[in-house]
Amino acid sequence: MNQTEIIMKNRMLKSVCLLSVLACAPCAQAGELTETAHVCPADAIRKDCRPAEKDRLFHSKAVEAQIRRVQSLLTNSRLVWMFTNCFPNTLDTTVHFRHFEDGRPDTFVYTGDIHAMWLRDSGAQVWPYVQLANEDPALKEMLAGVINRQWMCINIDPYANAFNDGPTGSEWKSDLTDMKPELHERKWEIDSLCYPLRLAYHYWQVTGDTSVFGDDWLAAITNILKTFREQQRKDGNGPYKFQRRTERATDTLPCDGLGNPVKPVGLIASSFRPSDDATTLSFLIPSNFFAVSSLRKAAEILKKVNHDEELSSQCIRLADEVEKALKEHAVYTHPKYGPIYAFEVDGFGNHILMDDANVPSLLAMPYLGDVDVNDPVYQNTRRFVWSEDNPYFFRGTAGEGIGGPHIGYDMVWPMSIMMKAFTSRDDQEIKSCIEMLMRTDAGTGFMHESFHKDNPQKFTRAWFAWQNTLFGELILKLVNEGKTELLNSITIQ
């Protein structure tokens, strides 16, 4: 059995093992059981399922104040319990804050049960805390540490998606690519370079702090531009290749590690999706949209903070080029839905019509600020991806939503349900999404990577901090938008 197969089987085994904990154990604390550090039994509703305060990795006064505020406004005890568990989960269990030798803040963020830092996940995990940074100097410094660490990671290798806390090597060290001991995994994904830009821009807009935009930042954005240009494939295939000895086709690349051919049309090739699965056609449309918005954010920082007109102009020119190519190649006229955004294209005229739950996705594009939620093509796309015409949409007796090949048939990712709520213009649709999330937590009070459409007790990754914090972000957003009455109308207990 190869390493990939072992990991995938272990995901399901962890879920099975957790069911026995859920049935008979008291709330496990962070210092006791790593795999069940955040899990509560199904009969523990309204009991605190966070780690003991002394075992929490990071404490934020501002986050705790928001938790108390939401608790005071919501009347559904189960929803309050789930929010209390989920919103601080990244801080409680995954944030490792310290300082570099020169005194700058440095924060390494685990994904949860995988003790490595994904550029994507870490940028998303701490995102909802940025809005509170001005209320808590310690939180602000921790967030600056995440950004500093991300620049450092990009400068180690802009093609890598996940990093170790030091040069420790990883179980993927035998992958046929340019592995370094600092890398956990080296799958080239466009969004890995976009999430740090999104986070840094938001942090700057909220706090005004420019300390994170020094030499490491300038080196990182230079590497980002270089990598994006290489992966436009105008001057050949570029330096990146990846192969893995595996029985999972989506864990390696065809054509001697280069991926399937693309025609250079201005789009950026992504060898892997945000799910860490290989692309079929390398021009991944949601990620190219994300690249455009991220490059424009970088350009503004470079102009206003660094006063570097040349680098800023390079970002704008590349964003304009990719945006033009998207207008020419991203839209497919579907016989049922009309013009929709394709998931992947190759520049030769071929299209993949589907969506995957992981963000950036077609569904999530307005959430990331990449398209307007009222865009008619997006609305057509939204109807398509949330239907059985999307091959990775699953509907069952427990719930419905989008999954993907990463876990496979019949497994719905709660992330897709959350993205449906984030991008919804209909209060009843939002309420339905929240109710579905509440019904499919398997009694744990936490979100999971995926659950079976007919049986939420069958789930993967009991400790997935991004999904937990994202749920908290969603509830806090709805509260801040004045939708407490809608949330309080939920009767699930």
C-alpha positions as CSV (number, residue, x, y, z in Angstrom):
1,M,0.0,0.0,0.0
2,N,1.5,3.4,-1.0
3,Q,1.7,6.5,1.2
4,T,-1.2,8.3,-0.4
5,E,-3.5,5.3,0.0
6,I,-2.5,5.0,3.7
7,I,-3.3,8.6,4.3
8,M,-6.7,8.5,2.6
9,K,-7.7,5.3,4.5
10,N,-6.5,6.9,7.8
11,R,-8.8,9.8,7.2
12,M,-11.8,7.5,7.3
13,L,-10.4,5.4,10.2
14,K,-10.0,8.5,12.3
15,S,-13.7,9.3,11.8
16,V,-14.6,5.7,12.8
17,C,-12.4,5.9,15.9
18,L,-14.0,9.3,16.8
19,L,-17.5,7.8,16.9
20,S,-16.5,5.7,19.9
21,V,-15.2,8.9,21.6
22,L,-18.4,10.7,20.7
23,A,-20.5,7.9,22.2
24,C,-18.8,7.5,25.6
25,A,-16.1,10.0,26.4
26,P,-16.3,13.4,28.1
27,C,-15.0,16.4,26.2
28,A,-11.4,15.7,25.3
29,Q,-9.0,18.5,26.0
30,A,-6.2,19.6,23.7
31,G,-3.5,18.3,25.8
32,E,-5.0,14.8,26.1
33,L,-5.9,13.4,22.7
34,T,-4.4,15.0,19.6
35,E,-6.9,13.4,17.2
36,T,-9.9,14.4,19.4
37,A,-8.7,17.6,20.9
38,H,-11.7,19.5,19.7
39,V,-14.4,16.8,19.8
40,C,-17.4,16.6,22.1
41,P,-19.9,13.8,22.5
42,A,-23.3,14.1,21.0
43,D,-25.0,14.6,24.4
44,A,-22.7,17.4,25.4
45,I,-24.7,20.2,23.8
46,R,-23.9,23.6,25.4
47,K,-20.8,22.2,27.2
48,D,-17.6,23.9,26.3
49,C,-15.7,21.8,23.8
50,R,-12.8,24.0,23.4
51,P,-9.4,23.0,24.9
52,A,-8.9,24.1,28.5
53,E,-7.8,27.7,28.6
54,K,-4.2,26.8,29.6
55,D,-3.9,24.5,26.6
56,R,-5.1,27.0,24.0
57,L,-2.2,28.0,21.7
58,F,-3.2,31.6,21.3
59,H,-5.6,33.9,23.3
60,S,-7.2,36.9,21.8
61,K,-9.3,39.3,24.0
62,A,-11.0,40.6,20.9
63,V,-12.0,37.2,19.6
64,E,-13.3,36.2,23.1
65,A,-15.3,39.4,23.2
66,Q,-17.0,38.6,19.9
67,I,-17.8,35.2,21.1
68,R,-19.6,36.6,24.1
69,R,-21.4,39.2,21.9
70,V,-22.7,36.5,19.6
71,Q,-23.7,34.3,22.5
72,S,-25.8,37.2,23.9
73,L,-27.6,37.8,20.6
74,L,-28.4,34.3,19.4
75,T,-31.1,32.2,21.1
76,N,-30.5,28.8,19.5
77,S,-28.4,27.0,22.0
78,R,-27.0,24.5,19.5
79,L,-26.0,27.2,17.1
80,V,-24.3,29.2,19.9
81,W,-22.5,26.1,20.9
82,M,-21.2,25.4,17.4
83,F,-20.1,29.0,16.9
84,T,-18.3,29.0,20.2
85,N,-16.4,25.8,19.3
86,C,-15.7,26.7,15.7
87,F,-14.8,30.4,15.5
88,P,-11.7,30.3,17.7
89,N,-10.6,26.9,16.6
90,T,-7.6,28.2,14.5
91,L,-6.4,30.2,17.5
92,D,-7.0,27.5,20.0
93,T,-5.4,24.6,18.2
94,T,-3.2,25.6,15.2
95,V,-1.4,28.9,15.8
96,H,2.2,28.8,16.8
97,F,3.3,32.4,17.5
98,R,6.9,33.5,18.1
99,H,9.5,35.9,16.7
100,F,12.3,35.7,14.2
101,E,15.8,36.4,15.4
102,D,15.5,40.0,14.2
103,G,12.4,40.5,16.4
104,R,9.8,40.5,13.7
105,P,6.6,38.4,14.5
106,D,6.5,34.9,13.0
107,T,3.4,32.7,13.1
108,F,3.3,29.1,11.8
109,V,-0.2,27.8,11.3
110,Y,-1.1,24.1,11.2
111,T,-4.1,23.0,9.1
112,G,-5.3,20.9,12.0
113,D,-4.6,17.2,12.0
114,I,-1.8,17.7,9.4
115,H,1.0,19.5,11.1
116,A,2.1,21.6,8.2
117,M,1.3,25.1,6.9
118,W,-0.5,25.4,3.6
119,L,-0.3,28.9,2.1
120,R,-4.0,28.6,1.2
121,D,-5.3,27.3,4.5
122,S,-3.3,29.5,6.7
123,G,-4.4,32.6,4.8
124,A,-8.0,31.5,5.1
125,Q,-7.8,30.3,8.7
126,V,-6.8,33.7,10.1
127,W,-8.8,35.8,7.7
128,P,-11.9,36.4,9.9
129,Y,-9.7,37.6,12.8
130,V,-8.3,40.5,10.7
131,Q,-11.4,42.6,11.2
132,L,-10.6,42.5,15.0
133,A,-6.9,43.4,14.8
134,N,-7.3,47.0,15.9
135,E,-9.0,45.9,19.1
136,D,-6.2,43.6,20.2
137,P,-2.5,44.4,19.7
138,A,-1.5,40.8,20.4
139,L,-3.9,39.5,17.7
140,K,-2.5,42.2,15.3
141,E,1.1,41.0,15.9
142,M,0.1,37.4,15.4
143,L,-1.5,38.2,12.1
144,A,1.6,40.1,11.0
145,G,3.5,37.0,11.9
146,V,1.4,34.9,9.5
147,I,2.1,37.3,6.7
148,N,5.8,37.4,7.4
149,R,5.9,33.6,7.5
150,Q,4.1,33.4,4.2
151,W,6.6,35.7,2.5
152,M,9.4,33.5,3.8
153,C,7.7,30.4,2.5
154,I,7.2,31.9,-1.0
155,N,10.8,32.9,-1.1
156,I,11.9,29.3,-0.2
157,D,9.9,27.9,-3.2
158,P,7.0,29.7,-4.9
159,Y,5.9,26.4,-6.5
160,A,5.2,24.7,-3.2
161,N,1.8,24.5,-1.5
162,A,2.7,23.4,2.0
163,F,5.7,23.9,4.3
164,N,7.3,22.4,7.4
165,D,8.1,24.3,10.5
166,G,11.8,24.1,9.7
167,P,13.9,21.9,7.4
168,T,12.5,18.6,8.7
169,G,11.6,16.9,5.4
170,S,8.2,15.2,4.9
171,E,6.6,11.9,3.9
172,W,6.5,13.3,0.4
173,K,10.3,13.7,0.1
174,S,10.4,11.0,-2.6
175,D,8.2,13.0,-5.0
176,L,9.8,13.5,-8.3
177,T,10.1,17.3,-8.2
178,D,12.6,19.7,-6.6
179,M,11.8,18.9,-3.0
180,K,13.6,20.9,-0.3
181,P,13.7,19.9,3.4
182,E,11.5,23.0,4.3
183,L,8.7,21.7,2.0
184,H,5.9,19.5,3.2
185,E,4.5,19.2,-0.4
186,R,5.3,20.8,-3.7
187,K,2.1,20.9,-5.7
188,W,1.9,24.0,-7.9
189,E,-1.4,25.7,-7.3
190,I,-2.1,29.3,-8.4
191,D,-4.2,30.0,-5.3
192,S,-1.2,29.3,-3.0
193,L,0.3,32.6,-4.2
194,C,-3.0,34.5,-4.1
195,Y,-4.2,33.8,-0.5
196,P,-1.1,35.6,1.0
197,L,-1.8,38.7,-1.2
198,R,-5.4,38.7,-0.2
199,L,-4.5,38.4,3.5
200,A,-1.8,41.0,3.5
201,Y,-4.0,43.5,1.6
202,H,-6.9,43.1,4.0
203,Y,-4.6,43.4,7.0
204,W,-3.1,46.6,5.6
205,Q,-6.6,48.0,4.8
206,V,-7.8,47.3,8.3
207,T,-4.7,48.2,10.4
208,G,-2.7,50.6,8.2
209,D,0.4,48.6,9.3
210,T,3.1,48.6,6.6
211,S,5.7,46.7,8.6
212,V,5.0,43.5,6.6
213,F,5.9,45.1,3.3
214,G,9.7,45.1,3.6
215,D,12.4,43.3,1.7
216,D,10.8,39.8,2.1
217,W,7.6,41.1,0.6
218,L,9.4,42.6,-2.4
219,A,11.2,39.4,-3.0
220,A,8.0,37.4,-2.6
221,I,6.0,39.5,-5.1
222,T,8.9,39.3,-7.5
223,N,8.8,35.5,-7.2
224,I,5.1,35.5,-7.6
225,L,5.3,37.5,-10.9
226,K,8.0,35.3,-12.2
227,T,6.1,32.1,-11.4
228,F,2.8,33.4,-12.9
229,R,4.6,34.4,-16.1
230,E,6.4,31.1,-16.3
231,Q,3.1,29.3,-16.0
232,Q,1.5,31.3,-18.8
233,R,3.7,28.8,-20.8
234,K,4.5,31.4,-23.5
235,D,8.2,30.4,-23.6
236,G,7.8,26.6,-23.2
237,N,6.6,24.5,-20.3
238,G,8.6,26.2,-17.6
239,P,10.8,24.7,-14.9
240,Y,8.1,22.9,-12.8
241,K,7.5,19.1,-13.0
242,F,5.8,16.8,-10.6
243,Q,5.3,13.1,-10.4
244,R,4.4,10.8,-7.4
245,R,4.5,7.1,-7.1
246,T,0.8,6.5,-6.4
247,E,-2.3,4.6,-7.4
248,R,-4.3,7.8,-7.3
249,A,-4.4,9.5,-10.7
250,T,-5.1,12.9,-9.2
251,D,-2.0,12.8,-7.1
252,T,0.4,13.0,-10.0
253,L,0.8,14.6,-13.4
254,P,0.7,13.0,-16.9
255,C,3.2,13.8,-19.7
256,D,6.4,13.2,-17.7
257,G,5.2,15.4,-14.9
258,L,4.2,18.4,-17.0
259,G,0.5,17.9,-17.1
260,N,-1.7,17.9,-20.2
261,P,-0.8,20.3,-23.0
262,V,-2.2,23.9,-23.0
263,K,-2.2,26.5,-25.7
264,P,-0.6,29.8,-24.5
265,V,-3.5,32.3,-24.6
266,G,-2.6,34.5,-21.6
267,L,-4.1,32.4,-18.8
268,I,-1.9,30.9,-16.0
269,A,-1.6,27.1,-15.8
270,S,-2.2,25.5,-12.4
271,S,-0.9,21.9,-12.1
272,F,-3.1,21.2,-9.1
273,R,-6.5,22.5,-7.8
274,P,-7.1,23.9,-4.4
275,S,-8.1,20.4,-3.3
276,D,-4.5,19.3,-4.1
277,D,-5.8,17.2,-6.9
278,A,-4.3,17.4,-10.4
279,T,-6.0,19.6,-12.9
280,T,-7.3,17.9,-16.1
281,L,-7.0,21.0,-18.2
282,S,-4.4,23.3,-16.6
283,F,-6.1,26.6,-17.1
284,L,-8.1,26.5,-13.9
285,I,-10.7,29.3,-14.2
286,P,-11.6,30.2,-10.6
287,S,-7.9,30.4,-9.8
288,N,-7.2,32.6,-12.7
289,F,-9.9,35.0,-11.6
290,F,-8.3,34.9,-8.1
291,A,-4.9,35.8,-9.6
292,V,-6.4,38.8,-11.3
293,S,-7.9,40.3,-8.1
294,S,-4.8,39.4,-6.1
295,L,-2.4,41.0,-8.6
296,R,-4.5,44.2,-8.5
297,K,-4.3,44.2,-4.7
298,A,-0.5,43.7,-4.9
299,A,-0.2,46.6,-7.4
300,E,-1.9,49.0,-5.0
301,I,0.4,48.0,-2.1
302,L,3.5,48.4,-4.3
303,K,2.4,51.8,-5.4
304,K,1.1,53.3,-2.1
305,V,3.4,51.6,0.4
306,N,6.6,50.8,-1.5
307,H,6.4,53.6,-4.1
308,D,7.6,51.0,-6.7
309,E,5.8,52.1,-9.9
310,E,7.6,49.5,-12.0
311,L,6.6,46.4,-10.0
312,S,3.1,47.9,-9.5
313,S,2.8,48.3,-13.3
314,Q,4.0,44.7,-13.9
315,C,1.2,43.4,-11.6
316,I,-1.4,45.5,-13.4
317,R,-0.2,44.5,-16.9
318,L,-0.3,40.8,-16.0
319,A,-3.7,41.2,-14.4
320,D,-5.0,42.9,-17.5
321,E,-3.6,40.2,-19.7
322,V,-5.2,37.4,-17.7
323,E,-8.5,39.2,-17.4
324,K,-8.6,39.6,-21.2
325,A,-7.9,35.9,-21.7
326,L,-10.7,35.0,-19.2
327,K,-13.2,37.1,-21.2
328,E,-12.1,35.2,-24.4
329,H,-11.8,31.6,-23.0
330,A,-13.6,31.2,-19.7
331,V,-17.3,31.2,-20.8
332,Y,-19.1,28.2,-22.2
333,T,-22.6,28.4,-23.6
334,H,-24.5,25.5,-21.9
335,P,-27.6,24.1,-23.6
336,K,-29.6,24.3,-20.3
337,Y,-28.1,27.1,-18.3
338,G,-26.8,29.5,-21.0
339,P,-23.5,31.2,-20.7
340,I,-21.6,29.8,-17.7
341,Y,-18.0,29.8,-16.5
342,A,-16.1,26.6,-17.2
343,F,-14.1,25.0,-14.4
344,E,-11.0,24.3,-16.6
345,V,-10.0,25.0,-20.2
346,D,-6.8,24.4,-22.2
347,G,-6.8,27.2,-24.8
348,F,-7.5,24.7,-27.6
349,G,-11.3,25.0,-27.1
350,N,-11.8,22.2,-24.6
351,H,-13.7,22.8,-21.4
352,I,-14.3,20.9,-18.1
353,L,-17.8,21.6,-16.8
354,M,-18.0,21.0,-13.0
355,D,-17.1,22.6,-9.7
356,D,-15.1,21.4,-6.7
357,A,-15.9,22.4,-3.2
358,N,-12.5,23.8,-2.4
359,V,-12.0,27.6,-2.6
360,P,-11.3,29.2,-5.0
361,S,-14.2,27.5,-6.7
362,L,-16.7,28.7,-9.3
363,L,-19.3,29.0,-6.5
364,A,-17.0,31.0,-4.3
365,M,-15.9,33.6,-6.7
366,P,-18.0,36.5,-5.3
367,Y,-16.9,35.5,-1.7
368,L,-13.3,36.2,-2.8
369,G,-14.3,39.4,-4.6
370,D,-13.4,38.0,-8.0
371,V,-16.8,38.5,-9.7
372,D,-19.9,40.4,-8.8
373,V,-22.6,38.2,-7.3
374,N,-25.1,39.8,-9.7
375,D,-23.1,38.9,-12.7
376,P,-25.6,37.0,-15.0
377,V,-22.9,34.5,-16.1
378,Y,-22.0,33.8,-12.4
379,Q,-25.7,33.3,-11.5
380,N,-26.1,30.9,-14.4
381,T,-22.9,29.1,-13.2
382,R,-24.2,29.0,-9.6
383,R,-27.4,27.2,-10.7
384,F,-25.3,24.8,-12.7
385,V,-22.8,23.9,-10.0
386,W,-25.6,23.4,-7.4
387,S,-27.4,20.8,-9.5
388,E,-27.0,17.2,-10.5
389,D,-25.6,18.5,-13.9
390,N,-22.4,19.1,-11.9
391,P,-20.8,15.6,-11.7
392,Y,-19.5,16.4,-8.2
393,F,-22.8,17.6,-6.7
394,F,-24.4,15.1,-4.3
395,R,-27.8,15.1,-2.8
396,G,-29.0,12.7,-0.1
397,T,-31.2,12.2,2.9
398,A,-28.8,14.1,5.2
399,G,-27.8,17.0,3.0
400,E,-26.6,18.2,-0.3
401,G,-23.6,20.0,-1.7
402,I,-20.5,19.9,-3.8
403,G,-17.6,17.5,-3.2
404,G,-14.8,16.5,-5.5
405,P,-12.5,13.8,-6.6
406,H,-10.3,14.3,-3.5
407,I,-12.6,12.2,-1.3
408,G,-14.9,10.9,-4.0
409,Y,-18.5,9.9,-4.6
410,D,-21.3,10.9,-2.3
411,M,-19.1,12.9,0.1
412,V,-20.3,16.5,0.5
413,W,-17.9,19.2,1.7
414,P,-19.5,21.6,4.3
415,M,-17.3,24.3,2.7
416,S,-19.6,24.2,-0.3
417,I,-22.6,24.7,1.8
418,M,-21.0,27.7,3.5
419,M,-20.0,29.2,0.1
420,K,-23.6,28.9,-1.0
421,A,-24.7,30.9,2.1
422,F,-21.9,33.4,1.6
423,T,-22.9,34.1,-2.0
424,S,-26.7,33.9,-1.5
425,R,-29.1,36.8,-2.0
426,D,-32.0,34.9,-0.4
427,D,-32.5,34.8,3.4
428,Q,-34.4,31.5,3.3
429,E,-31.6,29.9,1.3
430,I,-29.1,31.1,3.9
431,K,-31.2,29.7,6.7
432,S,-31.5,26.4,4.9
433,C,-27.7,26.2,4.6
434,I,-27.1,26.9,8.3
435,E,-29.7,24.3,9.2
436,M,-27.9,21.7,6.9
437,L,-24.6,22.5,8.6
438,M,-26.1,22.1,12.0
439,R,-27.6,18.7,11.1
440,T,-24.5,17.3,9.6
441,D,-21.8,17.9,12.3
442,A,-22.2,14.3,13.5
443,G,-23.0,15.7,17.0
444,T,-19.4,17.0,17.4
445,G,-20.1,20.7,17.3
446,F,-17.4,21.1,14.6
447,M,-17.2,21.1,10.8
448,H,-15.5,18.3,9.0
449,E,-13.8,18.0,5.6
450,S,-16.6,16.0,4.2
451,F,-19.7,14.0,5.2
452,H,-21.7,11.3,3.5
453,K,-24.8,12.6,1.9
454,D,-27.0,10.0,3.6
455,N,-25.0,9.6,6.9
456,P,-23.2,12.5,8.5
457,Q,-21.7,10.1,11.0
458,K,-19.4,9.0,8.2
459,F,-17.0,11.9,7.7
460,T,-13.4,12.8,7.0
461,R,-10.9,14.9,9.0
462,A,-12.4,15.6,12.4
463,W,-9.9,18.4,13.0
464,F,-9.9,20.7,10.0
465,A,-9.4,24.3,11.3
466,W,-10.2,26.1,8.0
467,Q,-13.7,24.7,7.8
468,N,-14.3,25.4,11.6
469,T,-13.2,29.0,11.4
470,L,-15.1,29.5,8.1
471,F,-18.3,28.5,9.9
472,G,-17.6,31.0,12.6
473,E,-16.9,33.6,10.0
474,L,-20.2,33.0,8.3
475,I,-22.2,33.2,11.5
476,L,-20.4,36.4,12.6
477,K,-21.0,38.0,9.2
478,L,-24.7,37.2,9.4
479,V,-24.9,38.7,12.9
480,N,-23.0,41.8,11.8
481,E,-25.4,42.2,8.9
482,G,-28.3,42.3,11.3
483,K,-29.6,38.8,10.5
484,T,-29.9,37.6,14.1
485,E,-33.7,37.3,13.7
486,L,-33.1,34.9,10.8
487,L,-30.6,32.8,12.8
488,N,-32.9,32.9,15.9
489,S,-35.8,31.5,13.8
490,I,-33.8,28.2,13.4
491,T,-35.4,25.5,15.6
492,I,-32.9,22.7,15.3
493,Q,-31.6,21.7,18.8
